[in-house]
Amino acid sequence: MDAIDERFAVYTVVLFLCSEIGMLAGATAGAVTFAVITAGIELAYWLGRVMEDGGQLGAATVEGE
């Protein structure tokens, strides 16, 4: 399972959970919950990519030292 499949699976579960919230608490509550959870997932994904990247902005070691 690659990253795209994992993200699709996670968003599918989030969509189902927020749909249940929408049925119980109202459409606005479901939509807001989906937006907040999605923003958190994307933030975690992008922060993880930045931390894994050993480029100029990451903590890279300098050869010869």
mmCIF file of the N, C-alpha and C atoms, coordinates in Angstrom:
data_MODEL
# 
_entry.id   MODEL 
# 
loop_
_atom_site.group_PDB 
_atom_site.id 
_atom_site.type_symbol 
_atom_site.label_atom_id 
_atom_site.label_alt_id 
_atom_site.label_comp_id 
_atom_site.label_asym_id 
_atom_site.label_entity_id 
_atom_site.label_seq_id 
_atom_site.pdbx_PDB_ins_code 
_atom_site.Cartn_x 
_atom_site.Cartn_y 
_atom_site.Cartn_z 
_atom_site.occupancy 
_atom_site.B_iso_or_equiv 
_atom_site.pdbx_formal_charge 
_atom_site.auth_seq_id 
_atom_site.auth_comp_id 
_atom_site.auth_asym_id 
_atom_site.auth_atom_id 
_atom_site.pdbx_PDB_model_num 
ATOM 1   N N  . MET A 1 1  ? 0.859   -1.171 0.000  1.00 0.00 ? 1  MET A N  1 
ATOM 2   C CA . MET A 1 1  ? 0.000   0.000  0.000  1.00 0.00 ? 1  MET A CA 1 
ATOM 3   C C  . MET A 1 1  ? 0.903   1.232  0.000  1.00 0.00 ? 1  MET A C  1 
ATOM 4   N N  . ASP A 1 2  ? 0.754   2.080  -1.002 1.00 0.00 ? 2  ASP A N  1 
ATOM 5   C CA . ASP A 1 2  ? 1.575   3.283  -1.063 1.00 0.00 ? 2  ASP A CA 1 
ATOM 6   C C  . ASP A 1 2  ? 0.873   4.443  -0.351 1.00 0.00 ? 2  ASP A C  1 
ATOM 7   N N  . ALA A 1 3  ? 1.523   5.602  -0.370 1.00 0.00 ? 3  ALA A N  1 
ATOM 8   C CA . ALA A 1 3  ? 1.018   6.750  0.388  1.00 0.00 ? 3  ALA A CA 1 
ATOM 9   C C  . ALA A 1 3  ? -0.349  7.218  -0.109 1.00 0.00 ? 3  ALA A C  1 
ATOM 10  N N  . ILE A 1 4  ? -0.581  7.162  -1.410 1.00 0.00 ? 4  ILE A N  1 
ATOM 11  C CA . ILE A 1 4  ? -1.870  7.599  -1.949 1.00 0.00 ? 4  ILE A CA 1 
ATOM 12  C C  . ILE A 1 4  ? -2.987  6.686  -1.459 1.00 0.00 ? 4  ILE A C  1 
ATOM 13  N N  . ASP A 1 5  ? -2.744  5.371  -1.469 1.00 0.00 ? 5  ASP A N  1 
ATOM 14  C CA . ASP A 1 5  ? -3.757  4.428  -0.982 1.00 0.00 ? 5  ASP A CA 1 
ATOM 15  C C  . ASP A 1 5  ? -4.020  4.618  0.506  1.00 0.00 ? 5  ASP A C  1 
ATOM 16  N N  . GLU A 1 6  ? -2.970  4.878  1.272  1.00 0.00 ? 6  GLU A N  1 
ATOM 17  C CA . GLU A 1 6  ? -3.141  5.089  2.709  1.00 0.00 ? 6  GLU A CA 1 
ATOM 18  C C  . GLU A 1 6  ? -3.970  6.343  2.968  1.00 0.00 ? 6  GLU A C  1 
ATOM 19  N N  . ARG A 1 7  ? -3.664  7.408  2.254  1.00 0.00 ? 7  ARG A N  1 
ATOM 20  C CA . ARG A 1 7  ? -4.413  8.650  2.457  1.00 0.00 ? 7  ARG A CA 1 
ATOM 21  C C  . ARG A 1 7  ? -5.870  8.474  2.040  1.00 0.00 ? 7  ARG A C  1 
ATOM 22  N N  . PHE A 1 8  ? -6.112  7.742  0.953  1.00 0.00 ? 8  PHE A N  1 
ATOM 23  C CA . PHE A 1 8  ? -7.482  7.487  0.519  1.00 0.00 ? 8  PHE A CA 1 
ATOM 24  C C  . PHE A 1 8  ? -8.239  6.709  1.587  1.00 0.00 ? 8  PHE A C  1 
ATOM 25  N N  . ALA A 1 9  ? -7.593  5.703  2.171  1.00 0.00 ? 9  ALA A N  1 
ATOM 26  C CA . ALA A 1 9  ? -8.238  4.907  3.215  1.00 0.00 ? 9  ALA A CA 1 
ATOM 27  C C  . ALA A 1 9  ? -8.541  5.758  4.448  1.00 0.00 ? 9  ALA A C  1 
ATOM 28  N N  . VAL A 1 10 ? -7.603  6.597  4.841  1.00 0.00 ? 10 VAL A N  1 
ATOM 29  C CA . VAL A 1 10 ? -7.803  7.455  6.014  1.00 0.00 ? 10 VAL A CA 1 
ATOM 30  C C  . VAL A 1 10 ? -8.942  8.436  5.768  1.00 0.00 ? 10 VAL A C  1 
ATOM 31  N N  . TYR A 1 11 ? -8.950  9.068  4.597  1.00 0.00 ? 11 TYR A N  1 
ATOM 32  C CA . TYR A 1 11 ? -10.012 10.025 4.300  1.00 0.00 ? 11 TYR A CA 1 
ATOM 33  C C  . TYR A 1 11 ? -11.372 9.355  4.155  1.00 0.00 ? 11 TYR A C  1 
ATOM 34  N N  . THR A 1 12 ? -11.398 8.114  3.703  1.00 0.00 ? 12 THR A N  1 
ATOM 35  C CA . THR A 1 12 ? -12.661 7.388  3.620  1.00 0.00 ? 12 THR A CA 1 
ATOM 36  C C  . THR A 1 12 ? -13.239 7.167  5.019  1.00 0.00 ? 12 THR A C  1 
ATOM 37  N N  . VAL A 1 13 ? -12.397 6.757  5.946  1.00 0.00 ? 13 VAL A N  1 
ATOM 38  C CA . VAL A 1 13 ? -12.844 6.550  7.325  1.00 0.00 ? 13 VAL A CA 1 
ATOM 39  C C  . VAL A 1 13 ? -13.294 7.871  7.938  1.00 0.00 ? 13 VAL A C  1 
ATOM 40  N N  . VAL A 1 14 ? -12.527 8.932  7.713  1.00 0.00 ? 14 VAL A N  1 
ATOM 41  C CA . VAL A 1 14 ? -12.890 10.244 8.254  1.00 0.00 ? 14 VAL A CA 1 
ATOM 42  C C  . VAL A 1 14 ? -14.230 10.704 7.682  1.00 0.00 ? 14 VAL A C  1 
ATOM 43  N N  . LEU A 1 15 ? -14.440 10.478 6.387  1.00 0.00 ? 15 LEU A N  1 
ATOM 44  C CA . LEU A 1 15 ? -15.699 10.870 5.760  1.00 0.00 ? 15 LEU A CA 1 
ATOM 45  C C  . LEU A 1 15 ? -16.881 10.117 6.370  1.00 0.00 ? 15 LEU A C  1 
ATOM 46  N N  . PHE A 1 16 ? -16.722 8.811  6.610  1.00 0.00 ? 16 PHE A N  1 
ATOM 47  C CA . PHE A 1 16 ? -17.792 8.039  7.232  1.00 0.00 ? 16 PHE A CA 1 
ATOM 48  C C  . PHE A 1 16 ? -18.084 8.525  8.653  1.00 0.00 ? 16 PHE A C  1 
ATOM 49  N N  . LEU A 1 17 ? -17.039 8.778  9.425  1.00 0.00 ? 17 LEU A N  1 
ATOM 50  C CA . LEU A 1 17 ? -17.236 9.259  10.795 1.00 0.00 ? 17 LEU A CA 1 
ATOM 51  C C  . LEU A 1 17 ? -17.914 10.626 10.819 1.00 0.00 ? 17 LEU A C  1 
ATOM 52  N N  . CYS A 1 18 ? -17.485 11.517 9.934  1.00 0.00 ? 18 CYS A N  1 
ATOM 53  C CA . CYS A 1 18 ? -18.088 12.851 9.901  1.00 0.00 ? 18 CYS A CA 1 
ATOM 54  C C  . CYS A 1 18 ? -19.510 12.800 9.353  1.00 0.00 ? 18 CYS A C  1 
ATOM 55  N N  . SER A 1 19 ? -19.815 11.836 8.505  1.00 0.00 ? 19 SER A N  1 
ATOM 56  C CA . SER A 1 19 ? -21.192 11.665 8.038  1.00 0.00 ? 19 SER A CA 1 
ATOM 57  C C  . SER A 1 19 ? -22.096 11.246 9.188  1.00 0.00 ? 19 SER A C  1 
ATOM 58  N N  . GLU A 1 20 ? -21.582 10.374 10.052 1.00 0.00 ? 20 GLU A N  1 
ATOM 59  C CA . GLU A 1 20 ? -22.361 9.982  11.231 1.00 0.00 ? 20 GLU A CA 1 
ATOM 60  C C  . GLU A 1 20 ? -22.570 11.178 12.162 1.00 0.00 ? 20 GLU A C  1 
ATOM 61  N N  . ILE A 1 21 ? -21.532 11.981 12.343 1.00 0.00 ? 21 ILE A N  1 
ATOM 62  C CA . ILE A 1 21 ? -21.675 13.184 13.166 1.00 0.00 ? 21 ILE A CA 1 
ATOM 63  C C  . ILE A 1 21 ? -22.706 14.107 12.538 1.00 0.00 ? 21 ILE A C  1 
ATOM 64  N N  . GLY A 1 22 ? -22.665 14.232 11.206 1.00 0.00 ? 22 GLY A N  1 
ATOM 65  C CA . GLY A 1 22 ? -23.627 15.065 10.509 1.00 0.00 ? 22 GLY A CA 1 
ATOM 66  C C  . GLY A 1 22 ? -25.061 14.583 10.690 1.00 0.00 ? 22 GLY A C  1 
ATOM 67  N N  . MET A 1 23 ? -25.245 13.253 10.727 1.00 0.00 ? 23 MET A N  1 
ATOM 68  C CA . MET A 1 23 ? -26.596 12.719 10.936 1.00 0.00 ? 23 MET A CA 1 
ATOM 69  C C  . MET A 1 23 ? -27.089 12.993 12.344 1.00 0.00 ? 23 MET A C  1 
ATOM 70  N N  . LEU A 1 24 ? -26.200 12.920 13.311 1.00 0.00 ? 24 LEU A N  1 
ATOM 71  C CA . LEU A 1 24 ? -26.605 13.089 14.704 1.00 0.00 ? 24 LEU A CA 1 
ATOM 72  C C  . LEU A 1 24 ? -26.662 14.548 15.146 1.00 0.00 ? 24 LEU A C  1 
ATOM 73  N N  . ALA A 1 25 ? -25.688 15.344 14.723 1.00 0.00 ? 25 ALA A N  1 
ATOM 74  C CA . ALA A 1 25 ? -25.589 16.715 15.241 1.00 0.00 ? 25 ALA A CA 1 
ATOM 75  C C  . ALA A 1 25 ? -25.941 17.779 14.203 1.00 0.00 ? 25 ALA A C  1 
ATOM 76  N N  . GLY A 1 26 ? -26.083 17.415 12.954 1.00 0.00 ? 26 GLY A N  1 
ATOM 77  C CA . GLY A 1 26 ? -26.414 18.395 11.923 1.00 0.00 ? 26 GLY A CA 1 
ATOM 78  C C  . GLY A 1 26 ? -25.329 18.475 10.866 1.00 0.00 ? 26 GLY A C  1 
ATOM 79  N N  . ALA A 1 27 ? -25.723 18.936 9.698  1.00 0.00 ? 27 ALA A N  1 
ATOM 80  C CA . ALA A 1 27 ? -24.806 18.993 8.562  1.00 0.00 ? 27 ALA A CA 1 
ATOM 81  C C  . ALA A 1 27 ? -23.642 19.950 8.802  1.00 0.00 ? 27 ALA A C  1 
ATOM 82  N N  . THR A 1 28 ? -23.917 21.057 9.446  1.00 0.00 ? 28 THR A N  1 
ATOM 83  C CA . THR A 1 28 ? -22.852 22.032 9.702  1.00 0.00 ? 28 THR A CA 1 
ATOM 84  C C  . THR A 1 28 ? -21.793 21.450 10.633 1.00 0.00 ? 28 THR A C  1 
ATOM 85  N N  . ALA A 1 29 ? -22.220 20.767 11.665 1.00 0.00 ? 29 ALA A N  1 
ATOM 86  C CA . ALA A 1 29 ? -21.271 20.146 12.591 1.00 0.00 ? 29 ALA A CA 1 
ATOM 87  C C  . ALA A 1 29 ? -20.434 19.087 11.882 1.00 0.00 ? 29 ALA A C  1 
ATOM 88  N N  . GLY A 1 30 ? -21.058 18.301 11.016 1.00 0.00 ? 30 GLY A N  1 
ATOM 89  C CA . GLY A 1 30 ? -20.323 17.291 10.265 1.00 0.00 ? 30 GLY A CA 1 
ATOM 90  C C  . GLY A 1 30 ? -19.311 17.905 9.323  1.00 0.00 ? 30 GLY A C  1 
ATOM 91  N N  . ALA A 1 31 ? -19.701 18.979 8.637  1.00 0.00 ? 31 ALA A N  1 
ATOM 92  C CA . ALA A 1 31 ? -18.796 19.645 7.698  1.00 0.00 ? 31 ALA A CA 1 
ATOM 93  C C  . ALA A 1 31 ? -17.624 20.308 8.412  1.00 0.00 ? 31 ALA A C  1 
ATOM 94  N N  . VAL A 1 32 ? -17.909 20.962 9.526  1.00 0.00 ? 32 VAL A N  1 
ATOM 95  C CA . VAL A 1 32 ? -16.833 21.611 10.289 1.00 0.00 ? 32 VAL A CA 1 
ATOM 96  C C  . VAL A 1 32 ? -15.880 20.564 10.858 1.00 0.00 ? 32 VAL A C  1 
ATOM 97  N N  . THR A 1 33 ? -16.420 19.475 11.371 1.00 0.00 ? 33 THR A N  1 
ATOM 98  C CA . THR A 1 33 ? -15.577 18.402 11.901 1.00 0.00 ? 33 THR A CA 1 
ATOM 99  C C  . THR A 1 33 ? -14.695 17.824 10.803 1.00 0.00 ? 33 THR A C  1 
ATOM 100 N N  . PHE A 1 34 ? -15.265 17.597 9.621  1.00 0.00 ? 34 PHE A N  1 
ATOM 101 C CA . PHE A 1 34 ? -14.485 17.077 8.505  1.00 0.00 ? 34 PHE A CA 1 
ATOM 102 C C  . PHE A 1 34 ? -13.364 18.042 8.133  1.00 0.00 ? 34 PHE A C  1 
ATOM 103 N N  . ALA A 1 35 ? -13.665 19.336 8.084  1.00 0.00 ? 35 ALA A N  1 
ATOM 104 C CA . ALA A 1 35 ? -12.654 20.331 7.723  1.00 0.00 ? 35 ALA A CA 1 
ATOM 105 C C  . ALA A 1 35 ? -11.522 20.380 8.739  1.00 0.00 ? 35 ALA A C  1 
ATOM 106 N N  . VAL A 1 36 ? -11.855 20.336 10.019 1.00 0.00 ? 36 VAL A N  1 
ATOM 107 C CA . VAL A 1 36 ? -10.828 20.418 11.065 1.00 0.00 ? 36 VAL A CA 1 
ATOM 108 C C  . VAL A 1 36 ? -9.945  19.157 11.056 1.00 0.00 ? 36 VAL A C  1 
ATOM 109 N N  . ILE A 1 37 ? -10.562 17.997 10.959 1.00 0.00 ? 37 ILE A N  1 
ATOM 110 C CA . ILE A 1 37 ? -9.791  16.748 10.950 1.00 0.00 ? 37 ILE A CA 1 
ATOM 111 C C  . ILE A 1 37 ? -8.926  16.657 9.702  1.00 0.00 ? 37 ILE A C  1 
ATOM 112 N N  . THR A 1 38 ? -9.485  17.054 8.545  1.00 0.00 ? 38 THR A N  1 
ATOM 113 C CA . THR A 1 38 ? -8.724  17.029 7.303  1.00 0.00 ? 38 THR A CA 1 
ATOM 114 C C  . THR A 1 38 ? -7.530  17.975 7.373  1.00 0.00 ? 38 THR A C  1 
ATOM 115 N N  . ALA A 1 39 ? -7.722  19.158 7.937  1.00 0.00 ? 39 ALA A N  1 
ATOM 116 C CA . ALA A 1 39 ? -6.614  20.103 8.089  1.00 0.00 ? 39 ALA A CA 1 
ATOM 117 C C  . ALA A 1 39 ? -5.529  19.526 8.985  1.00 0.00 ? 39 ALA A C  1 
ATOM 118 N N  . GLY A 1 40 ? -5.908  18.849 10.053 1.00 0.00 ? 40 GLY A N  1 
ATOM 119 C CA . GLY A 1 40 ? -4.929  18.225 10.943 1.00 0.00 ? 40 GLY A CA 1 
ATOM 120 C C  . GLY A 1 40 ? -4.156  17.107 10.265 1.00 0.00 ? 40 GLY A C  1 
ATOM 121 N N  . ILE A 1 41 ? -4.855  16.297 9.472  1.00 0.00 ? 41 ILE A N  1 
ATOM 122 C CA . ILE A 1 41 ? -4.193  15.205 8.752  1.00 0.00 ? 41 ILE A CA 1 
ATOM 123 C C  . ILE A 1 41 ? -3.204  15.765 7.741  1.00 0.00 ? 41 ILE A C  1 
ATOM 124 N N  . GLU A 1 42 ? -3.620  16.776 6.989  1.00 0.00 ? 42 GLU A N  1 
ATOM 125 C CA . GLU A 1 42 ? -2.734  17.366 5.980  1.00 0.00 ? 42 GLU A CA 1 
ATOM 126 C C  . GLU A 1 42 ? -1.538  18.042 6.634  1.00 0.00 ? 42 GLU A C  1 
ATOM 127 N N  . LEU A 1 43 ? -1.751  18.722 7.751  1.00 0.00 ? 43 LEU A N  1 
ATOM 128 C CA . LEU A 1 43 ? -0.644  19.354 8.465  1.00 0.00 ? 43 LEU A CA 1 
ATOM 129 C C  . LEU A 1 43 ? 0.366   18.310 8.926  1.00 0.00 ? 43 LEU A C  1 
ATOM 130 N N  . ALA A 1 44 ? -0.125  17.221 9.486  1.00 0.00 ? 44 ALA A N  1 
ATOM 131 C CA . ALA A 1 44 ? 0.767   16.146 9.922  1.00 0.00 ? 44 ALA A CA 1 
ATOM 132 C C  . ALA A 1 44 ? 1.512   15.533 8.743  1.00 0.00 ? 44 ALA A C  1 
ATOM 133 N N  . TYR A 1 45 ? 0.824   15.360 7.614  1.00 0.00 ? 45 TYR A N  1 
ATOM 134 C CA . TYR A 1 45 ? 1.459   14.804 6.425  1.00 0.00 ? 45 TYR A CA 1 
ATOM 135 C C  . TYR A 1 45 ? 2.583   15.710 5.924  1.00 0.00 ? 45 TYR A C  1 
ATOM 136 N N  . TRP A 1 46 ? 2.308   17.011 5.822  1.00 0.00 ? 46 TRP A N  1 
ATOM 137 C CA . TRP A 1 46 ? 3.314   17.931 5.303  1.00 0.00 ? 46 TRP A CA 1 
ATOM 138 C C  . TRP A 1 46 ? 4.466   18.124 6.279  1.00 0.00 ? 46 TRP A C  1 
ATOM 139 N N  . LEU A 1 47 ? 4.186   18.158 7.564  1.00 0.00 ? 47 LEU A N  1 
ATOM 140 C CA . LEU A 1 47 ? 5.280   18.250 8.538  1.00 0.00 ? 47 LEU A CA 1 
ATOM 141 C C  . LEU A 1 47 ? 6.152   17.001 8.500  1.00 0.00 ? 47 LEU A C  1 
ATOM 142 N N  . GLY A 1 48 ? 5.535   15.850 8.289  1.00 0.00 ? 48 GLY A N  1 
ATOM 143 C CA . GLY A 1 48 ? 6.308   14.613 8.162  1.00 0.00 ? 48 GLY A CA 1 
ATOM 144 C C  . GLY A 1 48 ? 7.203   14.622 6.944  1.00 0.00 ? 48 GLY A C  1 
ATOM 145 N N  . ARG A 1 49 ? 6.716   15.184 5.851  1.00 0.00 ? 49 ARG A N  1 
ATOM 146 C CA . ARG A 1 49 ? 7.533   15.265 4.639  1.00 0.00 ? 49 ARG A CA 1 
ATOM 147 C C  . ARG A 1 49 ? 8.703   16.199 4.832  1.00 0.00 ? 49 ARG A C  1 
ATOM 148 N N  . VAL A 1 50 ? 8.488   17.310 5.525  1.00 0.00 ? 50 VAL A N  1 
ATOM 149 C CA . VAL A 1 50 ? 9.563   18.262 5.758  1.00 0.00 ? 50 VAL A CA 1 
ATOM 150 C C  . VAL A 1 50 ? 10.622  17.640 6.662  1.00 0.00 ? 50 VAL A C  1 
ATOM 151 N N  . MET A 1 51 ? 10.192  16.895 7.674  1.00 0.00 ? 51 MET A N  1 
ATOM 152 C CA . MET A 1 51 ? 11.143  16.285 8.600  1.00 0.00 ? 51 MET A CA 1 
ATOM 153 C C  . MET A 1 51 ? 11.939  15.165 7.939  1.00 0.00 ? 51 MET A C  1 
ATOM 154 N N  . GLU A 1 52 ? 11.335  14.434 6.989  1.00 0.00 ? 52 GLU A N  1 
ATOM 155 C CA . GLU A 1 52 ? 12.043  13.362 6.295  1.00 0.00 ? 52 GLU A CA 1 
ATOM 156 C C  . GLU A 1 52 ? 13.022  13.898 5.269  1.00 0.00 ? 52 GLU A C  1 
ATOM 157 N N  . ASP A 1 53 ? 12.765  15.092 4.745  1.00 0.00 ? 53 ASP A N  1 
ATOM 158 C CA . ASP A 1 53 ? 13.602  15.672 3.705  1.00 0.00 ? 53 ASP A CA 1 
ATOM 159 C C  . ASP A 1 53 ? 14.913  16.150 4.315  1.00 0.00 ? 53 ASP A C  1 
ATOM 160 N N  . GLY A 1 54 ? 16.013  15.637 3.799  1.00 0.00 ? 54 GLY A N  1 
ATOM 161 C CA . GLY A 1 54 ? 17.319  16.040 4.308  1.00 0.00 ? 54 GLY A CA 1 
ATOM 162 C C  . GLY A 1 54 ? 17.946  17.131 3.468  1.00 0.00 ? 54 GLY A C  1 
ATOM 163 N N  . GLY A 1 55 ? 17.134  17.930 2.811  1.00 0.00 ? 55 GLY A N  1 
ATOM 164 C CA . GLY A 1 55 ? 17.612  18.971 1.914  1.00 0.00 ? 55 GLY A CA 1 
ATOM 165 C C  . GLY A 1 55 ? 18.196  20.149 2.657  1.00 0.00 ? 55 GLY A C  1 
ATOM 166 N N  . GLN A 1 56 ? 18.182  21.297 1.995  1.00 0.00 ? 56 GLN A N  1 
ATOM 167 C CA . GLN A 1 56 ? 18.803  22.495 2.548  1.00 0.00 ? 56 GLN A CA 1 
ATOM 168 C C  . GLN A 1 56 ? 18.161  22.937 3.848  1.00 0.00 ? 56 GLN A C  1 
ATOM 169 N N  . LEU A 1 57 ? 16.848  22.772 3.964  1.00 0.00 ? 57 LEU A N  1 
ATOM 170 C CA . LEU A 1 57 ? 16.173  23.234 5.169  1.00 0.00 ? 57 LEU A CA 1 
ATOM 171 C C  . LEU A 1 57 ? 16.177  22.193 6.286  1.00 0.00 ? 57 LEU A C  1 
ATOM 172 N N  . GLY A 1 58 ? 16.506  20.962 5.947  1.00 0.00 ? 58 GLY A N  1 
ATOM 173 C CA . GLY A 1 58 ? 16.539  19.900 6.952  1.00 0.00 ? 58 GLY A CA 1 
ATOM 174 C C  . GLY A 1 58 ? 17.873  19.875 7.689  1.00 0.00 ? 58 GLY A C  1 
ATOM 175 N N  . ALA A 1 59 ? 17.983  18.974 8.614  1.00 0.00 ? 59 ALA A N  1 
ATOM 176 C CA . ALA A 1 59 ? 19.220  18.831 9.381  1.00 0.00 ? 59 ALA A CA 1 
ATOM 177 C C  . ALA A 1 59 ? 20.155  17.890 8.623  1.00 0.00 ? 59 ALA A C  1 
ATOM 178 N N  . ALA A 1 60 ? 20.941  18.438 7.742  1.00 0.00 ? 60 ALA A N  1 
ATOM 179 C CA . ALA A 1 60 ? 21.843  17.634 6.925  1.00 0.00 ? 60 ALA A CA 1 
ATOM 180 C C  . ALA A 1 60 ? 23.262  17.746 7.499  1.00 0.00 ? 60 ALA A C  1 
ATOM 181 N N  . THR A 1 61 ? 24.036  16.685 7.351  1.00 0.00 ? 61 THR A N  1 
ATOM 182 C CA . THR A 1 61 ? 25.415  16.717 7.804  1.00 0.00 ? 61 THR A CA 1 
ATOM 183 C C  . THR A 1 61 ? 26.292  17.245 6.690  1.00 0.00 ? 61 THR A C  1 
ATOM 184 N N  . VAL A 1 62 ? 27.346  17.947 7.067  1.00 0.00 ? 62 VAL A N  1 
ATOM 185 C CA . VAL A 1 62 ? 28.279  18.515 6.110  1.00 0.00 ? 62 VAL A CA 1 
ATOM 186 C C  . VAL A 1 62 ? 29.485  17.600 6.035  1.00 0.00 ? 62 VAL A C  1 
ATOM 187 N N  . GLU A 1 63 ? 29.843  17.198 4.820  1.00 0.00 ? 63 GLU A N  1 
ATOM 188 C CA . GLU A 1 63 ? 30.975  16.296 4.662  1.00 0.00 ? 63 GLU A CA 1 
ATOM 189 C C  . GLU A 1 63 ? 32.279  17.037 4.962  1.00 0.00 ? 63 GLU A C  1 
ATOM 190 N N  . GLY A 1 64 ? 33.218  16.314 5.544  1.00 0.00 ? 64 GLY A N  1 
ATOM 191 C CA . GLY A 1 64 ? 34.524  16.890 5.834  1.00 0.00 ? 64 GLY A CA 1 
ATOM 192 C C  . GLY A 1 64 ? 34.639  17.454 7.228  1.00 0.00 ? 64 GLY A C  1 
ATOM 193 N N  . GLU A 1 65 ? 33.584  17.423 7.971  1.00 0.00 ? 65 GLU A N  1 
ATOM 194 C CA . GLU A 1 65 ? 33.652  17.939 9.345  1.00 0.00 ? 65 GLU A CA 1 
ATOM 195 C C  . GLU A 1 65 ? 33.697  16.808 10.331 1.00 0.00 ? 65 GLU A C  1 
# 
